[in-house]
Amino acid sequence: MIGGSVAVQDEVAWPAQVDAASGRITVLVVDDHLTFAELLAIALQAEQSLSYVGHARTSAEATDLVSRLRPDVVLMDVQLPDLDGISTTELLVAEHPQLRVVILTAHAEPSLVARAAVAGASGFLPKDGALRDVLQALRTAHRGGMVVPSHLLTGALNAGVQGSAGAGSATVLTSREHDVLRLMARGQDARAIAGKLGISLHTCRGYVKSILYKLDTHSQLEAVMKAMRLGLLAPIEPG
């Protein structure tokens, strides 16, 4: 609770399962800056669709709390005192494939977006952005969507293709899956993609699931990065 400490031992007694009936998205915050984590906790507790379930200050604490609390989404800082947040994300996603992770960092660089994608993160946001964007990113990630500022996504994708020229690919996507993939690479969510292609939201989500399966990826972000490396996407123009 925010009135006092948000130390791990005070939060373990509050299991994420208490919000299963209410349908709220349970969120674990991983950040070694206590004041910042407390502010996030206050913001999460004020949201009707989100539920703050705890705070970890290290990678080790995060691993322990995710196993015990089973949150829907983790809001992960990159800079942690033991193992960095992106490496921690990779470990958590491997252990809990249903988990969604949104990376939050003070050092937003395209190279970090690429690493986060490979680790299985669903989103990547700078810490100097708007709080409402962070809260919306948690909802989007929970739905299986991808959240990355367009300039960072474009930089990461194009850097990825430069580093993998001639990689080739045995992955076969249908024409419609290619259409969906190209719009995913533009940062469009399933609802927007469905509208642009004139298909139902349910059908669009089916295409997204098929793309993730064929590319053997955990998230939309990882899928578009891998597709670029495999030559399934052309370089993205800025804007």
C-alpha positions in Angstrom: 0.0 0.0 0.0 1.2 3.5 -0.8 0.6 4.9 2.7 3.8 3.3 3.8 6.4 1.1 2.1 5.8 -0.8 -1.1 8.4 -3.4 -0.1 7.9 -6.9 -1.5 7.1 -8.5 1.8 4.0 -6.3 2.2 2.7 -7.1 -1.2 3.0 -10.8 -1.4 -0.1 -11.2 0.7 -2.1 -9.5 -2.1 -2.5 -12.1 -4.8 -3.4 -11.1 -8.3 -6.2 -13.6 -8.3 -8.4 -11.3 -6.2 -9.2 -9.3 -9.4 -10.1 -12.3 -11.6 -13.9 -11.9 -11.0 -13.8 -8.1 -11.6 -12.0 -8.5 -14.9 -9.3 -5.9 -14.1 -5.9 -6.3 -15.6 -3.3 -7.1 -12.9 0.0 -5.2 -13.1 3.3 -5.8 -11.4 5.8 -2.9 -11.4 9.5 -3.6 -11.7 11.7 -0.6 -11.0 14.4 0.1 -8.5 13.4 3.8 -8.0 10.9 3.6 -5.1 9.4 7.1 -5.7 8.7 6.4 -9.3 7.2 3.0 -8.5 5.0 4.5 -5.8 3.6 7.1 -8.3 2.9 4.3 -10.8 1.1 2.4 -8.0 -1.1 5.4 -7.2 -2.0 5.8 -10.9 -2.8 2.1 -11.3 -5.0 2.0 -8.2 -7.0 4.9 -9.6 -7.9 3.0 -12.8 -11.0 0.9 -13.0 -9.6 -1.5 -15.6 -6.2 -1.9 -14.0 -5.1 -3.3 -10.7 -1.7 -2.8 -9.1 -0.6 -6.0 -7.4 3.0 -5.3 -6.3 6.5 -3.9 -6.8 9.8 -5.6 -7.4 13.1 -3.7 -7.2 15.4 -6.3 -8.7 15.3 -9.0 -11.3 15.3 -11.7 -8.6 12.3 -10.2 -6.8 10.5 -9.8 -10.1 11.0 -13.5 -10.9 9.7 -14.5 -7.5 6.7 -12.2 -7.6 5.6 -13.2 -11.1 5.7 -16.9 -10.0 3.6 -16.2 -6.9 1.3 -13.4 -8.0 0.8 -14.4 -11.7 0.1 -10.8 -13.0 -1.3 -10.2 -16.4 1.2 -7.6 -17.3 4.6 -6.5 -16.0 5.8 -2.9 -16.4 9.5 -3.4 -16.6 12.4 -0.8 -16.2 15.5 -1.6 -18.1 18.0 -0.5 -15.4 17.9 -2.9 -12.5 20.7 -3.5 -9.9 21.2 -7.2 -10.7 20.1 -8.3 -14.2 18.8 -5.8 -16.7 15.1 -5.6 -17.5 15.3 -6.9 -21.0 17.2 -10.0 -20.0 14.7 -10.4 -17.1 11.9 -10.1 -19.6 13.3 -13.0 -21.7 13.5 -15.2 -18.6 10.0 -14.3 -17.5 8.4 -14.9 -20.9 10.2 -18.2 -21.3 8.8 -19.3 -17.9 5.3 -17.7 -18.3 4.4 -17.6 -22.0 1.0 -15.9 -21.3 2.7 -13.0 -19.5 2.8 -9.6 -21.3 5.7 -7.2 -20.6 5.9 -3.5 -21.3 9.4 -2.0 -21.1 9.7 1.5 -19.7 13.1 3.2 -19.9 14.9 6.5 -19.6 17.1 5.5 -22.5 14.8 4.9 -25.4 17.0 3.8 -28.3 16.1 1.7 -31.4 18.7 -0.9 -30.5 17.0 -1.5 -27.2 13.6 -1.9 -29.0 15.2 -4.7 -31.1 16.5 -6.4 -27.9 13.2 -6.1 -26.2 11.4 -7.6 -29.2 13.7 -10.6 -29.2 13.1 -11.0 -25.5 9.4 -11.2 -26.0 8.2 -7.8 -24.8 4.9 -6.5 -26.1 5.7 -2.8 -25.7 8.6 -0.3 -25.3 8.0 3.2 -24.0 10.2 6.2 -22.8 9.9 7.3 -19.2 9.5 10.9 -20.3 6.2 10.1 -22.1 2.7 10.8 -20.8 1.3 8.7 -18.0 -1.9 8.1 -20.0 0.2 6.5 -22.7 1.7 4.1 -20.2 -1.7 3.1 -18.8 -3.1 2.6 -22.3 0.0 0.5 -23.2 -0.8 -1.9 -20.4 -4.3 -2.4 -21.8 -3.1 -2.8 -25.3 -0.4 -5.3 -24.3 -2.9 -7.3 -22.3 -5.1 -7.6 -25.5 -2.0 -8.9 -27.4 -1.2 -5.7 -29.1 2.1 -3.9 -29.7 3.0 -0.5 -28.3 6.2 1.3 -29.5 6.5 5.0 -30.5 6.6 5.1 -34.3 10.0 6.7 -34.6 11.6 4.0 -32.4 9.8 1.2 -34.2 10.9 2.5 -37.6 14.5 2.9 -36.4 14.6 -0.5 -34.9 13.0 -2.2 -37.9 15.3 -0.5 -40.5 18.4 -1.1 -38.3 17.3 -4.8 -38.2 17.1 -5.2 -41.9 20.5 -3.5 -42.4 22.0 -6.1 -40.1 20.5 -9.1 -41.8 20.7 -8.5 -45.6 20.1 -11.7 -47.6 18.9 -13.6 -44.6 16.2 -15.3 -46.6 13.2 -17.1 -45.2 11.3 -20.4 -45.5 8.3 -18.9 -43.8 5.3 -18.7 -46.1 2.6 -16.1 -45.3 -0.6 -15.7 -47.3 -1.3 -12.5 -49.2 -3.7 -11.3 -46.5 -1.2 -12.2 -43.7 1.3 -10.0 -45.5 -1.3 -7.2 -45.5 -1.8 -7.6 -41.8 1.9 -7.8 -41.1 2.7 -4.6 -43.0 0.1 -2.7 -41.0 1.4 -4.2 -37.7 4.8 -2.9 -38.7 3.2 0.6 -38.9 2.1 0.2 -35.3 -1.6 -0.4 -36.1 -3.6 -2.4 -33.6 -6.0 -5.2 -34.6 -9.1 -2.9 -34.7 -7.4 -0.4 -36.9 -6.0 -3.1 -39.2 -9.5 -4.7 -39.5 -11.0 -1.3 -40.5 -8.4 -0.7 -43.1 -8.7 -4.1 -44.7 -12.5 -4.3 -44.4 -12.5 -7.5 -42.3 -14.0 -8.3 -38.9 -12.0 -7.8 -35.7 -12.3 -11.5 -35.0 -10.9 -12.4 -38.5 -8.0 -9.9 -38.1 -7.1 -11.4 -34.7 -7.0 -14.8 -36.4 -4.5 -13.5 -38.9 -2.4 -12.1 -36.2 -2.3 -15.4 -34.3 -1.4 -17.2 -37.5 1.5 -14.8 -38.2 2.8 -15.2 -34.6 2.6 -19.0 -35.0 4.3 -19.2 -38.3 7.1 -16.9 -37.2 7.4 -18.7 -33.8 7.1 -15.5 -31.9 5.5 -14.5 -28.6 4.3 -10.9 -29.4 3.5 -8.7 -32.3 6.6 -6.6 -31.7 8.8 -9.7 -31.9 6.9 -10.9 -35.0 7.5 -7.7 -37.0 11.2 -7.6 -36.0 11.7 -11.2 -37.0 9.7 -10.7 -40.3 12.1 -7.8 -41.1 15.1 -9.9 -40.4 13.8 -12.6 -42.6 13.1 -10.3 -45.5 9.3 -10.5 -45.2 9.0 -6.8 -44.7 10.4 -3.9 -46.8 12.2 -1.0 -45.0 9.6 1.3 -43.3 9.6 5.0 -44.4 9.6 7.4 -41.4 6.2 8.8 -40.5 
